[in-house]
Amino acid sequence: MNNWIKEIDIAVTVCDKKGTILSMNDKALSTFKNDGGEKLLGTSVLDCHPEPSRTQLSDMLKNETRNVYTIEKQGKKKLILQSPYRINGEYSGFVEFSFEIPTEMKHFVRG
């Protein structure tokens, strides 16, 4: 994992196109500490999700589609972005970015 990603205050998890977790930065390891943390590396991301999320994620891996949503957990609101990534133009898997956002947030419409 690139050095700047390692310590950024955004949880970054990367998996291959089969769903095997390849890397997690420090924030992701901390976020998923109770779920296994570093022991999640090399395991299937599908095993980390209950239904119907598991089926949705499986379809996303197969069809190379992205998913963006917000959640609230333990009083913190987060934005989750799950997106396919490519290396040299070839679909290589998925990356998930998860970061805290304020409950109320400014929104700008720019032309």
C-alpha positions in Angstrom: 0.0 0.0 0.0 1.3 3.5 -0.8 2.7 5.4 2.2 0.3 8.3 2.0 -2.7 5.9 2.1 -1.3 4.0 5.1 -2.0 6.7 7.7 -4.8 8.8 6.1 -7.9 9.2 8.3 -10.1 7.3 5.8 -10.5 3.5 6.0 -9.3 2.0 2.8 -9.8 -1.7 2.0 -8.7 -3.3 -1.3 -9.8 -6.7 -2.6 -9.2 -8.5 -5.9 -11.9 -9.3 -8.4 -12.8 -12.5 -6.6 -13.3 -10.6 -3.4 -10.1 -11.6 -1.5 -9.0 -8.8 0.8 -5.5 -7.7 -0.4 -4.7 -4.7 1.8 -6.1 -2.5 4.5 -4.7 0.8 5.7 -4.2 1.6 9.4 -7.7 3.2 9.7 -9.4 0.1 8.1 -7.4 -2.2 10.4 -8.6 -0.2 13.4 -12.2 0.1 12.2 -12.4 -3.7 11.7 -10.3 -4.6 14.7 -13.2 -6.4 16.4 -13.9 -8.4 13.2 -10.4 -9.7 13.0 -8.3 -6.7 11.8 -5.2 -7.9 10.1 -6.5 -11.5 10.1 -9.0 -10.4 7.5 -6.2 -10.1 4.9 -6.4 -13.0 2.5 -10.0 -13.8 3.4 -13.2 -13.2 1.3 -14.8 -9.8 1.7 -18.1 -11.7 1.1 -17.7 -13.5 4.4 -17.7 -10.1 6.2 -21.2 -9.2 5.0 -24.6 -10.7 5.9 -27.4 -11.0 3.4 -28.7 -9.1 1.4 -25.4 -7.2 1.4 -23.4 -10.3 0.4 -25.4 -10.9 -2.7 -25.3 -7.2 -3.7 -21.5 -7.2 -3.2 -21.1 -10.4 -5.2 -23.1 -8.9 -8.1 -21.0 -5.7 -7.9 -17.8 -7.8 -8.1 -19.1 -9.7 -11.1 -20.6 -6.7 -12.9 -18.0 -4.1 -12.0 -20.5 -1.7 -10.6 -20.0 0.8 -7.8 -22.0 1.6 -4.6 -22.2 4.8 -2.6 -24.2 5.2 0.6 -24.1 6.6 4.1 -24.5 4.8 7.4 -24.8 5.8 11.0 -23.0 3.6 13.5 -22.2 4.3 17.2 -23.4 7.9 16.7 -21.1 8.6 13.8 -22.2 9.2 10.3 -20.1 7.7 7.5 -19.9 7.9 3.7 -19.0 4.5 2.1 -17.8 4.4 -1.5 -17.2 0.9 -3.0 -15.7 1.1 -6.5 -14.0 -1.2 -9.0 -10.4 -0.3 -9.8 -8.3 -1.1 -12.8 -4.6 -1.7 -13.3 -3.4 -0.9 -16.9 -7.0 -0.8 -18.0 -7.8 -4.3 -16.7 -10.5 -4.8 -14.0 -8.6 -5.8 -10.9 -11.0 -5.7 -8.0 -12.7 -3.3 -5.6 -11.6 -0.6 -3.2 -13.8 0.6 -0.4 -13.3 4.1 1.2 -15.1 4.7 4.4 -14.9 8.1 6.2 -16.8 10.0 8.8 -18.8 13.0 7.8 -20.7 15.6 9.8 -24.4 14.9 10.5 -25.1 18.3 8.9 -22.9 19.2 6.0 -22.7 22.1 3.6 -23.7 21.3 0.0 -22.7 23.5 -2.9 -24.0 23.4 -6.5 -21.4 24.6 -8.8 -21.7 25.3 -12.5 
